[in-house]
Amino acid sequence: MENTDGISLVGGDASARKMKKSRRCKHAIYNDHFQNFKRYALPKAQLVIADIPYNIGKNAYGSNPSWYVGGDNKNGQSELAGKNFFDTDVNFNINEFMHFCSNLLVKEPKETGKAPCMIVFCSHMQQFGLIDLAKKHGFKGSIPLVFYKNFSPQVLKANMRIVGNCEYAVLFYRDKLPKFNNNGKMVFNAMPWPREQVSKIHPTQKPVMLLQQLIALFTDPGEVVVDPCCGSGSTIIAAKRSGRSGYGFEIKKSFHRDAIKWLHQEGSQGSFLDVLDSAIA
Ligand SMILES: C[S@@+](CC[C@H](N)C(=O)[O-])C[C@H]1O[C@@H](n2cnc3c(N)ncnc32)[C@H](O)[C@@H]1O
């Protein structure tokens, strides 16, 4: 299976043996802090994908038309004006997050081409702080990733300034370059952001197609992907669609409930014969 950029959605070596392994995948989303991961005996992960809270505070919708009723300032402010994206977007403990990731990723292998990695979606401002902190937790290497949209959510005052159409992430690895299923093709660090027509569960929900591309690049079928703060569960859905195991944590009850619903819907469509192990705490 290939997407429009020619990045395989299944992974480089989609051998029958690997596909068989992928049929035994498990998927779970825990309504808990990732800090409590020891309760759940998670297997070690080949890839962590995390979209950490941006701690933007009360101006999360600052340049977005939804600040106003119907997107028009003549109508006055909407209920989103002066609000956080979500009320758990505060006091995120980034040190504990790094500790979790370095604990949960598989050990650095002796061979090249097999090392694990983590991808952290973050705000433009968070990138350098994250790179410094990650070094203290053993992640010596990093690669910046930029995802460009063909639209902008920041169109207020668009005739007065440049508007943003990018999302940022940093890929971290310890010593060896991470596993890379690129089929011998060059992969640019600026990638298109696919626009998906799905009803959103989470205000900062990531497109499943994009997450599948990342999963396919850095893991093989049957391996484990973990998302410590998984919101809508998009990463776990992407892992499932790609034949990888996926484990996520989400503290907000309403997001967790909807994420579990989505995972169950996927289960009934059953693209892979997996064991559905979704936990509701
Ligand atoms: C930026 S959102 C993730 C959105 C997700 N990538 C998606 O596509 O839906 C971050 C999420 O982390 C959750 N969160 C914050 N602190 C957490 C923690 N300590 N453990 C687990 N989840 C946490 C928040 O409730 C929020 O839903």
The ligand as an ORCA input file, in Angstrom:
! r2SCAN-3c Opt
* xyz 0 1
  C      -1.871     17.944     22.323
  S      -3.005     16.799     22.945
  C      -2.817     15.338     21.973
  C      -3.723     15.278     20.751
  C      -3.478     14.008     19.950
  N      -2.193     14.019     19.317
  C      -4.534     13.774     18.886
  O      -4.200     13.598     17.710
  O      -5.711     13.728     19.244
  C      -2.274     16.351     24.462
  C      -3.160     15.521     25.377
  O      -2.392     15.103     26.485
  C      -3.251     14.958     27.608
  N      -2.381     14.954     28.791
  C      -1.828     16.015     29.439
  N      -1.054     15.582     30.446
  C      -1.105     14.206     30.437
  C      -0.511     13.174     31.233
  N       0.294     13.467     32.253
  N      -0.789     11.874     30.938
  C      -1.616     11.561     29.895
  N      -2.219     12.496     29.121
  C      -1.956     13.808     29.380
  C      -4.199     16.141     27.482
  O      -5.419     15.904     28.153
  C      -4.365     16.248     25.950
  O      -5.549     15.638     25.511
*
